[in-house]
Amino acid sequence: LRPHNFAGTILQSPEQAYNFTLNGPDQSMISLSDFRGKVVLLFFGYTRCPDVCPTTLREESKVLDLLGSQAEKVQPIFISVDPERDSPQRLKAYLNNLDGRIIGLTGDLNIINEITTQYGVFFQKRIISADGNYLVDHTATTFLVDQDGYLRVIYAYATPARGIAEDVKYILTH
């Protein structure tokens, strides 16, 4: 009868997750609400990220592996905070190299700003060379949206896949 011990920060009063529509693979328009009935793992980053993004996306891939047949009830989504360089085609190629089950979304910078504001995600370009090359500093949290579209859990960077998978199993059955 003990309550589930979540690996992330559980929101005691969950609210509907902010719905958005962005460009997906093959120029399709994809909304968060398209995934009602599935648990969504939502992460914001960019394809040229040297460390946090590939590490987090690998963990999300491990979560799916740990879930086995229940993975079909989960949709990881990667939203680019670098729409200037991350086209839908680039996102698709990048994610197919990591795990083709993760969907990459991008769009107009103003729309990305609106979405990140709603989720409390910070991002900012940081110029690293005289030729204008840059990195993007960004919040490195993952958001779990339940099957009914409620934001339920927030995970800090480097939360182990096993803990997230256990949380997803709990959310799927409660």
C-alpha positions in Angstrom: 0.0 0.0 0.0 3.0 2.3 -0.1 2.8 5.1 -2.7 4.9 4.9 -5.8 8.3 6.6 -5.3 8.8 8.7 -8.5 12.3 9.2 -10.0 11.3 12.8 -10.9 9.4 15.6 -9.4 5.7 14.7 -9.3 3.3 17.6 -9.8 0.8 17.3 -6.9 -1.8 19.3 -8.8 -1.3 18.3 -12.5 -2.6 20.7 -15.1 -3.2 20.1 -18.8 0.1 20.3 -20.6 0.4 23.2 -23.0 -0.7 22.0 -26.4 1.4 23.0 -29.4 1.7 22.3 -33.1 5.1 22.1 -34.8 6.7 20.7 -38.0 7.4 17.1 -37.8 9.2 14.6 -40.0 8.3 14.8 -43.7 6.8 18.3 -43.2 3.8 16.9 -41.3 2.2 19.2 -38.6 2.2 17.4 -35.3 0.4 18.5 -32.1 1.0 17.3 -28.5 -2.7 16.4 -28.4 -2.2 13.9 -31.3 -0.7 11.6 -28.7 -3.6 11.4 -26.3 -3.8 7.9 -25.1 0.0 7.7 -24.9 2.5 8.9 -22.3 4.7 11.6 -23.8 8.3 12.2 -22.8 9.0 15.7 -23.9 12.6 17.1 -24.1 13.9 20.4 -25.6 17.3 20.5 -27.2 19.2 20.7 -30.5 21.0 18.4 -32.9 24.5 20.0 -32.5 24.4 19.7 -28.7 27.7 18.2 -27.7 26.6 16.4 -24.5 23.3 16.9 -22.7 21.0 16.1 -25.7 22.5 12.9 -27.0 22.9 11.6 -23.4 19.2 12.4 -22.6 18.0 10.9 -25.9 20.0 7.7 -25.3 18.3 7.4 -21.8 14.9 7.9 -23.5 15.8 5.1 -25.9 16.7 2.9 -22.9 13.4 3.8 -21.3 11.6 2.4 -24.4 13.8 -0.7 -24.3 13.0 -1.3 -20.6 9.3 -1.0 -21.2 9.3 -3.8 -23.8 5.8 -4.2 -25.3 4.5 -1.2 -23.2 6.8 1.1 -25.3 4.1 1.3 -27.9 2.1 3.3 -25.3 4.9 5.9 -25.0 6.0 8.7 -27.4 9.3 10.6 -26.8 9.3 14.0 -28.5 12.4 16.1 -29.0 11.7 19.8 -29.7 14.5 21.8 -31.2 15.5 25.1 -29.6 17.7 25.8 -32.7 15.2 26.0 -35.5 17.6 28.1 -37.5 19.8 24.9 -38.1 17.4 22.1 -37.2 15.2 21.4 -40.2 12.6 18.6 -40.0 15.0 16.6 -42.3 18.0 17.2 -40.1 16.0 16.2 -37.0 14.8 13.0 -38.6 18.3 12.0 -39.7 19.8 12.8 -36.3 17.1 10.9 -34.4 17.2 7.9 -36.7 20.8 7.6 -35.8 19.9 7.5 -32.1 16.5 5.9 -32.0 13.9 6.1 -34.8 11.1 5.9 -32.2 11.8 9.5 -31.0 10.0 12.2 -33.0 11.8 15.5 -33.7 9.8 18.7 -34.0 10.8 22.2 -35.0 9.1 25.4 -36.1 9.2 29.2 -36.2 11.4 30.7 -33.4 8.5 32.7 -32.1 6.4 29.6 -31.7 9.3 27.8 -30.0 9.7 30.7 -27.6 6.0 30.5 -26.7 6.2 26.8 -26.1 9.4 27.0 -24.0 7.9 29.8 -21.9 4.8 27.7 -21.2 7.1 24.8 -20.0 9.6 27.0 -18.1 12.4 26.1 -20.4 15.3 28.5 -20.9 17.4 28.6 -24.1 19.9 31.1 -25.5 22.5 31.2 -28.2 26.1 31.5 -27.1 28.6 32.5 -29.8 31.7 30.5 -29.5 33.8 31.7 -32.5 34.4 34.8 -34.6 32.8 33.1 -37.6 29.4 33.1 -35.8 29.4 29.4 -34.8 27.3 28.9 -31.7 26.0 26.6 -29.0 22.6 26.8 -27.4 22.5 26.9 -23.6 19.2 25.3 -22.6 17.3 23.7 -19.7 17.9 20.0 -19.6 14.7 18.6 -18.1 12.4 16.0 -19.5 8.6 16.3 -19.0 6.2 13.4 -18.6 2.7 14.1 -20.0 0.2 11.4 -19.2 -2.3 9.7 -21.5 -4.9 12.3 -20.8 -2.6 15.2 -21.6 -1.7 16.3 -18.0 1.8 17.3 -17.1 2.6 14.9 -14.3 6.4 14.5 -13.7 9.5 16.6 -14.4 12.9 14.9 -14.6 16.2 16.5 -13.9 19.1 15.8 -16.3 20.7 12.4 -15.9 17.7 10.8 -14.3 18.4 7.0 -14.9 16.3 5.3 -17.5 15.2 2.6 -15.1 13.5 5.2 -12.8 11.7 6.9 -15.6 10.6 3.5 -17.0 9.2 2.5 -13.6 7.3 5.9 -13.4 5.9 5.3 -16.9 4.7 1.8 -15.9 3.0 3.3 -12.9 1.4 6.1 -14.9 0.1 3.7 -17.5 -1.7 1.6 -14.8 -3.0 4.3 -12.5 
